[in-house]
Amino acid sequence: MVDFTFISDVYNHTTINGKMYKRLRLFGKENVRYGIIFNEHSSIEKNTYVKLIDYVLIDKSLKINSFETMPYCIESLFDTVYFSNKAKHYIIELHKIIDFIKDESLHEFIKKVFLNANLISKFSVFPASIRSHDSFKHGLIIHTIKTARKALESSLGLSQKERDFAITGALLHDIGKTKAYTKTGETFVYQYTSKGDMLGHKNLGVELLNEYFQDYNILSLEDQIYLKHIMYTQHNFDFDVKLSKVAAIVKEADEWAAAT
């Protein structure tokens, strides 16, 4: 038996007999479940696509005997998680925009973020808002693609690194909505989470960024600060925060995309 899954988290444990094992949070076509893997496969890491080759279901968890690590790519994402043809189309379009980013670190980072099964499974179907613009299925990814294309166009006169930040910032500017919104029991009706109500999607987006900065360990501290700067200057922002040229382009692109 063979199955594909995404390792969304890894917890180290020890049995009462002192045997080391890892408890895994698995994400795939069966949604979220847990797996257990022992010493011989202790190298397995968070945010990894794997093909499970031999496993046994024990009390709603999987005892994994053998697996193969898969490439971290769009093909592995589509093998692992079910997406409608429409969602697949938008994901592919988003990744085409990513390929305009020339800076290797920014390109690698944003590619990994939008190949993360936990994020993209929500990002590709959530609305862009609950009561305002693009408040329909796939609205968030549609709005993001429009924003990024506009930022790409508007940043033509800037340096290549500034253009790369504009594209990256536009792609990331609304990722916090995957934490700010939650689906109700009704068909495609969303409401704010408690954290979304209290903190707002910008702050939740920065929380996600900090998590990905640590998990992927790709970007310099300077680049991390710049991306958070772009996030914080969207919508309403504190006047003690500088509005850079790049952040202004992303802000204007976001407002344009929301209005069209």
Contacts in CASP RR format, 6 or more apart in sequence:
PFRMAT RR
TARGET T0000
AUTHOR 0000-0000-0000
METHOD contacts of the structure
MODEL  1
MVDFTFISDVYNHTTINGKMYKRLRLFGKENVRYGIIFNEHSSIEKNTYV
KLIDYVLIDKSLKINSFETMPYCIESLFDTVYFSNKAKHYIIELHKIIDF
IKDESLHEFIKKVFLNANLISKFSVFPASIRSHDSFKHGLIIHTIKTARK
ALESSLGLSQKERDFAITGALLHDIGKTKAYTKTGETFVYQYTSKGDMLG
HKNLGVELLNEYFQDYNILSLEDQIYLKHIMYTQHNFDFDVKLSKVAAIV
KEADEWAAAT
1 52 0 8 1.000
1 54 0 8 1.000
1 55 0 8 1.000
2 51 0 8 1.000
2 52 0 8 1.000
2 53 0 8 1.000
3 29 0 8 1.000
3 51 0 8 1.000
3 52 0 8 1.000
3 55 0 8 1.000
4 28 0 8 1.000
4 29 0 8 1.000
4 49 0 8 1.000
4 50 0 8 1.000
4 51 0 8 1.000
4 52 0 8 1.000
4 70 0 8 1.000
4 76 0 8 1.000
4 79 0 8 1.000
4 80 0 8 1.000
5 26 0 8 1.000
5 27 0 8 1.000
5 28 0 8 1.000
5 49 0 8 1.000
5 50 0 8 1.000
5 52 0 8 1.000
5 80 0 8 1.000
6 26 0 8 1.000
6 27 0 8 1.000
6 28 0 8 1.000
6 47 0 8 1.000
6 48 0 8 1.000
6 49 0 8 1.000
6 50 0 8 1.000
6 77 0 8 1.000
6 80 0 8 1.000
6 81 0 8 1.000
6 116 0 8 1.000
6 117 0 8 1.000
6 118 0 8 1.000
7 24 0 8 1.000
7 25 0 8 1.000
7 26 0 8 1.000
7 27 0 8 1.000
7 44 0 8 1.000
7 45 0 8 1.000
7 46 0 8 1.000
7 47 0 8 1.000
7 48 0 8 1.000
7 49 0 8 1.000
7 50 0 8 1.000
8 25 0 8 1.000
8 26 0 8 1.000
8 27 0 8 1.000
8 32 0 8 1.000
8 46 0 8 1.000
8 47 0 8 1.000
8 117 0 8 1.000
8 118 0 8 1.000
9 24 0 8 1.000
9 25 0 8 1.000
9 46 0 8 1.000
10 22 0 8 1.000
10 23 0 8 1.000
10 24 0 8 1.000
10 25 0 8 1.000
10 44 0 8 1.000
10 45 0 8 1.000
10 46 0 8 1.000
11 22 0 8 1.000
11 23 0 8 1.000
11 24 0 8 1.000
11 25 0 8 1.000
12 20 0 8 1.000
12 22 0 8 1.000
12 23 0 8 1.000
13 20 0 8 1.000
13 21 0 8 1.000
13 22 0 8 1.000
13 23 0 8 1.000
14 20 0 8 1.000
14 21 0 8 1.000
15 21 0 8 1.000
19 38 0 8 1.000
19 39 0 8 1.000
20 38 0 8 1.000
20 39 0 8 1.000
20 42 0 8 1.000
21 36 0 8 1.000
21 37 0 8 1.000
21 38 0 8 1.000
21 39 0 8 1.000
22 36 0 8 1.000
22 37 0 8 1.000
22 38 0 8 1.000
22 41 0 8 1.000
22 42 0 8 1.000
22 44 0 8 1.000
23 34 0 8 1.000
23 35 0 8 1.000
23 36 0 8 1.000
24 34 0 8 1.000
24 35 0 8 1.000
24 36 0 8 1.000
24 37 0 8 1.000
24 44 0 8 1.000
24 64 0 8 1.000
25 32 0 8 1.000
25 34 0 8 1.000
25 35 0 8 1.000
26 32 0 8 1.000
26 33 0 8 1.000
26 34 0 8 1.000
26 35 0 8 1.000
26 62 0 8 1.000
27 80 0 8 1.000
27 81 0 8 1.000
27 117 0 8 1.000
27 118 0 8 1.000
27 121 0 8 1.000
28 80 0 8 1.000
28 81 0 8 1.000
28 117 0 8 1.000
29 80 0 8 1.000
29 81 0 8 1.000
29 82 0 8 1.000
33 60 0 8 1.000
33 61 0 8 1.000
33 62 0 8 1.000
34 60 0 8 1.000
34 61 0 8 1.000
34 62 0 8 1.000
35 61 0 8 1.000
35 62 0 8 1.000
35 63 0 8 1.000
35 64 0 8 1.000
36 58 0 8 1.000
36 61 0 8 1.000
36 62 0 8 1.000
36 63 0 8 1.000
36 64 0 8 1.000
37 44 0 8 1.000
37 63 0 8 1.000
37 64 0 8 1.000
37 67 0 8 1.000
41 64 0 8 1.000
41 66 0 8 1.000
41 67 0 8 1.000
44 50 0 8 1.000
44 67 0 8 1.000
44 69 0 8 1.000
46 215 0 8 1.000
47 72 0 8 1.000
47 112 0 8 1.000
47 116 0 8 1.000
47 215 0 8 1.000
47 216 0 8 1.000
48 69 0 8 1.000
48 72 0 8 1.000
49 69 0 8 1.000
49 70 0 8 1.000
49 71 0 8 1.000
49 72 0 8 1.000
49 76 0 8 1.000
49 77 0 8 1.000
49 79 0 8 1.000
49 80 0 8 1.000
49 117 0 8 1.000
50 67 0 8 1.000
50 68 0 8 1.000
50 69 0 8 1.000
50 70 0 8 1.000
51 67 0 8 1.000
51 68 0 8 1.000
51 70 0 8 1.000
52 62 0 8 1.000
52 64 0 8 1.000
52 66 0 8 1.000
52 67 0 8 1.000
53 65 0 8 1.000
53 66 0 8 1.000
53 67 0 8 1.000
53 68 0 8 1.000
54 64 0 8 1.000
54 65 0 8 1.000
54 66 0 8 1.000
55 62 0 8 1.000
55 63 0 8 1.000
55 64 0 8 1.000
55 65 0 8 1.000
55 67 0 8 1.000
56 62 0 8 1.000
56 63 0 8 1.000
56 65 0 8 1.000
57 63 0 8 1.000
70 76 0 8 1.000
70 79 0 8 1.000
72 112 0 8 1.000
72 115 0 8 1.000
73 115 0 8 1.000
74 91 0 8 1.000
74 92 0 8 1.000
74 95 0 8 1.000
74 115 0 8 1.000
76 115 0 8 1.000
77 91 0 8 1.000
77 115 0 8 1.000
77 117 0 8 1.000
77 120 0 8 1.000
78 88 0 8 1.000
80 117 0 8 1.000
81 117 0 8 1.000
81 120 0 8 1.000
81 121 0 8 1.000
83 91 0 8 1.000
83 121 0 8 1.000
83 124 0 8 1.000
86 138 0 8 1.000
87 124 0 8 1.000
87 125 0 8 1.000
87 138 0 8 1.000
87 141 0 8 1.000
90 124 0 8 1.000
90 138 0 8 1.000
90 141 0 8 1.000
90 142 0 8 1.000
90 145 0 8 1.000
91 114 0 8 1.000
91 120 0 8 1.000
91 124 0 8 1.000
91 141 0 8 1.000
93 145 0 8 1.000
94 114 0 8 1.000
94 141 0 8 1.000
94 144 0 8 1.000
94 145 0 8 1.000
94 148 0 8 1.000
94 171 0 8 1.000
95 111 0 8 1.000
95 114 0 8 1.000
97 145 0 8 1.000
97 148 0 8 1.000
97 149 0 8 1.000
97 152 0 8 1.000
97 167 0 8 1.000
97 171 0 8 1.000
98 107 0 8 1.000
98 110 0 8 1.000
98 111 0 8 1.000
98 114 0 8 1.000
98 167 0 8 1.000
98 171 0 8 1.000
99 107 0 8 1.000
100 152 0 8 1.000
100 163 0 8 1.000
100 167 0 8 1.000
101 107 0 8 1.000
101 110 0 8 1.000
101 164 0 8 1.000
101 167 0 8 1.000
101 168 0 8 1.000
102 160 0 8 1.000
102 163 0 8 1.000
102 164 0 8 1.000
103 160 0 8 1.000
103 161 0 8 1.000
103 164 0 8 1.000
105 218 0 8 1.000
105 219 0 8 1.000
105 220 0 8 1.000
105 223 0 8 1.000
106 164 0 8 1.000
106 165 0 8 1.000
106 168 0 8 1.000
106 219 0 8 1.000
106 223 0 8 1.000
107 164 0 8 1.000
108 216 0 8 1.000
108 218 0 8 1.000
109 168 0 8 1.000
109 212 0 8 1.000
109 216 0 8 1.000
109 218 0 8 1.000
109 219 0 8 1.000
110 168 0 8 1.000
110 171 0 8 1.000
110 172 0 8 1.000
112 212 0 8 1.000
112 216 0 8 1.000
112 218 0 8 1.000
113 119 0 8 1.000
113 172 0 8 1.000
113 175 0 8 1.000
113 212 0 8 1.000
113 216 0 8 1.000
114 120 0 8 1.000
114 123 0 8 1.000
114 171 0 8 1.000
116 212 0 8 1.000
119 175 0 8 1.000
119 178 0 8 1.000
119 208 0 8 1.000
122 178 0 8 1.000
123 140 0 8 1.000
123 141 0 8 1.000
123 144 0 8 1.000
123 175 0 8 1.000
123 178 0 8 1.000
124 138 0 8 1.000
124 140 0 8 1.000
124 141 0 8 1.000
125 137 0 8 1.000
125 138 0 8 1.000
125 140 0 8 1.000
125 141 0 8 1.000
126 139 0 8 1.000
126 140 0 8 1.000
126 177 0 8 1.000
126 178 0 8 1.000
126 181 0 8 1.000
126 190 0 8 1.000
127 134 0 8 1.000
127 135 0 8 1.000
127 136 0 8 1.000
127 137 0 8 1.000
127 139 0 8 1.000
127 140 0 8 1.000
127 181 0 8 1.000
127 190 0 8 1.000
128 134 0 8 1.000
128 135 0 8 1.000
128 139 0 8 1.000
128 140 0 8 1.000
128 142 0 8 1.000
128 143 0 8 1.000
128 144 0 8 1.000
128 174 0 8 1.000
128 177 0 8 1.000
128 258 0 8 1.000
129 135 0 8 1.000
130 181 0 8 1.000
130 190 0 8 1.000
130 191 0 8 1.000
130 192 0 8 1.000
132 258 0 8 1.000
133 143 0 8 1.000
133 258 0 8 1.000
133 259 0 8 1.000
134 140 0 8 1.000
134 142 0 8 1.000
134 143 0 8 1.000
134 258 0 8 1.000
136 188 0 8 1.000
137 188 0 8 1.000
140 174 0 8 1.000
140 177 0 8 1.000
140 178 0 8 1.000
143 174 0 8 1.000
143 257 0 8 1.000
143 258 0 8 1.000
144 170 0 8 1.000
144 171 0 8 1.000
144 173 0 8 1.000
144 174 0 8 1.000
146 257 0 8 1.000
146 260 0 8 1.000
147 170 0 8 1.000
147 171 0 8 1.000
147 173 0 8 1.000
147 174 0 8 1.000
147 250 0 8 1.000
147 253 0 8 1.000
147 254 0 8 1.000
147 256 0 8 1.000
147 257 0 8 1.000
148 167 0 8 1.000
148 170 0 8 1.000
148 171 0 8 1.000
148 253 0 8 1.000
150 170 0 8 1.000
150 252 0 8 1.000
150 253 0 8 1.000
150 256 0 8 1.000
150 257 0 8 1.000
151 166 0 8 1.000
151 167 0 8 1.000
151 169 0 8 1.000
151 170 0 8 1.000
151 249 0 8 1.000
151 250 0 8 1.000
151 253 0 8 1.000
152 163 0 8 1.000
152 166 0 8 1.000
152 167 0 8 1.000
152 170 0 8 1.000
154 166 0 8 1.000
154 249 0 8 1.000
154 252 0 8 1.000
154 253 0 8 1.000
155 162 0 8 1.000
155 163 0 8 1.000
155 166 0 8 1.000
155 167 0 8 1.000
155 246 0 8 1.000
155 249 0 8 1.000
156 163 0 8 1.000
157 163 0 8 1.000
158 166 0 8 1.000
158 245 0 8 1.000
158 246 0 8 1.000
158 249 0 8 1.000
162 245 0 8 1.000
162 246 0 8 1.000
165 226 0 8 1.000
165 227 0 8 1.000
165 230 0 8 1.000
165 246 0 8 1.000
166 246 0 8 1.000
166 249 0 8 1.000
166 250 0 8 1.000
166 253 0 8 1.000
168 227 0 8 1.000
169 227 0 8 1.000
169 230 0 8 1.000
169 231 0 8 1.000
169 246 0 8 1.000
169 250 0 8 1.000
170 250 0 8 1.000
170 253 0 8 1.000
170 254 0 8 1.000
172 205 0 8 1.000
172 209 0 8 1.000
172 227 0 8 1.000
172 230 0 8 1.000
172 231 0 8 1.000
173 230 0 8 1.000
173 231 0 8 1.000
173 234 0 8 1.000
173 250 0 8 1.000
173 254 0 8 1.000
174 201 0 8 1.000
174 254 0 8 1.000
175 205 0 8 1.000
175 208 0 8 1.000
175 209 0 8 1.000
176 201 0 8 1.000
176 202 0 8 1.000
176 204 0 8 1.000
176 205 0 8 1.000
176 207 0 8 1.000
176 208 0 8 1.000
177 201 0 8 1.000
177 204 0 8 1.000
178 208 0 8 1.000
179 193 0 8 1.000
179 195 0 8 1.000
179 196 0 8 1.000
179 201 0 8 1.000
179 204 0 8 1.000
179 205 0 8 1.000
179 207 0 8 1.000
179 208 0 8 1.000
180 192 0 8 1.000
180 193 0 8 1.000
180 195 0 8 1.000
180 196 0 8 1.000
180 199 0 8 1.000
180 200 0 8 1.000
180 201 0 8 1.000
180 204 0 8 1.000
181 190 0 8 1.000
181 191 0 8 1.000
181 192 0 8 1.000
181 193 0 8 1.000
181 196 0 8 1.000
182 190 0 8 1.000
182 191 0 8 1.000
182 192 0 8 1.000
182 193 0 8 1.000
183 189 0 8 1.000
183 190 0 8 1.000
184 190 0 8 1.000
184 191 0 8 1.000
195 204 0 8 1.000
196 204 0 8 1.000
202 231 0 8 1.000
202 232 0 8 1.000
202 234 0 8 1.000
202 235 0 8 1.000
205 231 0 8 1.000
206 228 0 8 1.000
206 231 0 8 1.000
206 232 0 8 1.000
209 224 0 8 1.000
209 227 0 8 1.000
209 228 0 8 1.000
209 231 0 8 1.000
213 219 0 8 1.000
213 224 0 8 1.000
219 227 0 8 1.000
226 246 0 8 1.000
229 241 0 8 1.000
229 242 0 8 1.000
229 244 0 8 1.000
229 247 0 8 1.000
230 244 0 8 1.000
230 246 0 8 1.000
230 247 0 8 1.000
230 250 0 8 1.000
232 238 0 8 1.000
232 241 0 8 1.000
233 241 0 8 1.000
233 243 0 8 1.000
233 244 0 8 1.000
233 247 0 8 1.000
233 248 0 8 1.000
233 250 0 8 1.000
233 251 0 8 1.000
234 247 0 8 1.000
234 250 0 8 1.000
234 251 0 8 1.000
234 254 0 8 1.000
235 251 0 8 1.000
235 254 0 8 1.000
237 243 0 8 1.000
243 251 0 8 1.000
END
